[in-house]
């Protein structure tokens, strides 16, 4: 099915999440412009022996199941959004003799689940809508709003995890051990030491699984000067 000619009735609603995620992900790209000296820079040695998750396939490989919460408040419009998103890696599938990684995505409270077929470079060849017996193929499949809701959210976690420049501009606030679902992790909390417009505050938590060199951003919270806030938090994951 050609995605340019067909769409889901819920695509307008789920597409909102894409905009909300951009508020959070903007931190990963805008923070490097903060003035130097805004906080104690994280030592580059933190990354010397760590394995940064550098792509969404790497995320799926290290964590076959994950759930996150996305909470956003847009102060100028008074708009509030709260959603829980999840994925489960189903395993491998084949299309035209080519092997793909099949991943099922879901939003808590919505009936439809989405299955994305990811190629070896992280691209999407096919999107299946479970419960509606629909599938979308072709070069535009990756751009469909209802799949972008998930790839932007989970891909954003990957981007923040791998953004050394972001962490170098924040201060280390604390370190400790915590459990996220059944997975116990060492967590380092980074904060913005001083207001740096447009950011009033920012907190990022990076987790490392004990006994491994795998790291993951599990919490990103920010507040901007107009009062808007956003929070993306990993609430459950399976190693």
N, C-alpha and C positions, 0 to 999 in steps of 0.2 A: 504494500500500500504506500502510496506516495504521500509523505507528511505534508507537502505543500498544499494538498487538496483536502485534507481531512484533519480534524482536531477533536479534542475532548471538550465536553461542556464545562468541565472543571478547570480548564487550562487557564482561564482568566484569574481564578482564585489562587491556584497554586503558583501562578506566575508572580504574584505579589511577593512571595517568599524570596524570589531572585533579587528583587529590589532591596529587601530587608537585609539579605546576606551581604550585599555590596557595602552596606553601611559598616558592617563588621570587618569585611575583608579590606576595606579601604585603609584600615589601620596598618595592615601589613606593607602597604606601598607608600603611605603618606608619612608614617612615623620616621623614616630615614631623613626627612627634611627638618626634623626637630633640631633646635639649636644645640650645639655641643655643650656639655657641662650640665645638662638638665638632670643628670643622675649618674650614679656610679656605673660605668660600663661593665657589662658582663665579660669575663675573661674569655678570650678566643680558645683557651685550652679546654673549655667545656665541650668543644666539638671535636677534639683531637681523636677520640676513640669512639664517638657515637655514630650510629647509623641513622641518618636523617631519612625519613620517608619522603621520597622525591617524586612520587606519582601516585595516581589513584589506584593503579594496579598493585603497587607496593603496599598501599593501605589494605586492600582486600586480601593480599597474601599474608600480612602480619596479623590482621584482625578479621576473621571471617564473619563476625556479627558485631553490629554497633547500633546504638541508639543515641540521638542527641536531642536536646531541647533548644529551640530558637525563640527568644523573647525580645521583642523590639517595641520601643515607644518613640513615635515621631512627634515631638513636642509642637512644632508649628501647626500640624494638621490634627493633633489629638488622636492619632491613629495608633492602636495597640494590636499587636499580633503575637500569639503564643502557639507554637506547634511543636510536636515531637515527630522526628523523622528517624527511620531505621533502614538498615540494609542487612541482607543475609546472602552470603555467597553460596550459590546453589551447586557450583561445580562447572565442569566443562560441557560445551555443546558444539556441534559442528554445523556449519552452513557451507554448502558447495565445497566440501572437503577441507575447509579451513576451520581450525579450532578457535573457539571463543570462550571467555569467562562469563558465565551467566550470573547476574546479581539481581536479587529481588529487592525492590524499594517499597516502602510503605509510609503512610502518614497516619498516626493514631487518630481514630475517629472518622476516617474515610474508608469506604468499602473497597475501592479499586487499589490494586497493587500493580507495580510496574516492574517488568524484567528488562534489563539492559544487557545486550550482548556486546562485550568489550573485546576488541582485538588486541594483539600483542603490544601495540603502542598506546593503549588506553583509549583509542577511538571507539565509537559506537556504531555498529553495523545494523542493529535491529533493536526496536523497542516494542515489547509486547504489553498490552493492557489486559491483565487478568480480570475475568469477570465480564468483559465486554467482547471477548473473542476478536480483538483487533490487534494488528501488528503494523509497524511502520518501519520501512527500510529505505535505504538510499543515503545520499550525502547529507541530507537535512535532518536525519533522525536525531542527531546529537543536539540540535538546536530547538527541539520541541520543548515548550515551557514546562510540561509536566515531568520531563526527565531532567531538565536543567535545574529545577528546584532541588533535586538531590545531588547532581554532580557539582553544582555550585557550592552547596552546603558542605558536603564531605570533601570535595576538592579544596575548599577554602581551608579546612583543617590541615590538609597536606601543605598548602602554601605557607601558612603561618608556622608550622613545624619546621619548615626548611628555610625560613627567613632569618638568617643569622644577623642581618643588619637591624631588623626589628628588635631582637633581643639585646643587641649591643647598645641600644639607646634606652633600655630600661634598667632598673636596679633590681638586684636579687633581694627579695624581701624575706623569704623563708624557704625551708626545705623540710620534707617529712614524708611519711609513708601513709598511703590511703588505699582504699579498695573501691573500684568502680565495677559494680556488678560482681562477678566471680573473680575478677582480675585485680591482684594487689600490685601497686606501682609506687615507685619513688617519685615525688612531685616537687618541682622547684617553682616557686611563685615569683613572678617578675611584676614590678609596678612602675608606673610613670611617676617620677619623684616630684615633679613640679608641673603646674599647668602649662601647656604648650599648645596654644590655639591651632586648630579648632578643638583640641582635646582638653577636657577638664580632668579626666582620670582614665586610666587604663590598667587592667590587670590581665596577665597571661600566665597560665600554668602549663608547664611542660612536664610530662610524665615519662619515666623510664621503667621498663619492666625489670625487676631485680634479676640479676644473673644473665641479662642480655644486653645488647647495645642498641635496642630499639627504642626510639623516642616518639612521643606524640603530644601535640597540643590538645589538652582536654578541657580547657576553659579559656574563653576570651570575653572580657567584659570591657565596655568603653562607654564614656559619657562625653558628649560634645558640648560646646559652650552655649548652644541654644536650648539645652536641657534634654535633648534626645538621648536615649540610651539603647544599648543592644547587648545581648548576651547569647553566646553559643557555648553550650556545655555538653560534654560527653557524659551521659547518664548510665550507660551500660555498654560493655564490650566484652568480647570473648576472644581469648588468645588462641 
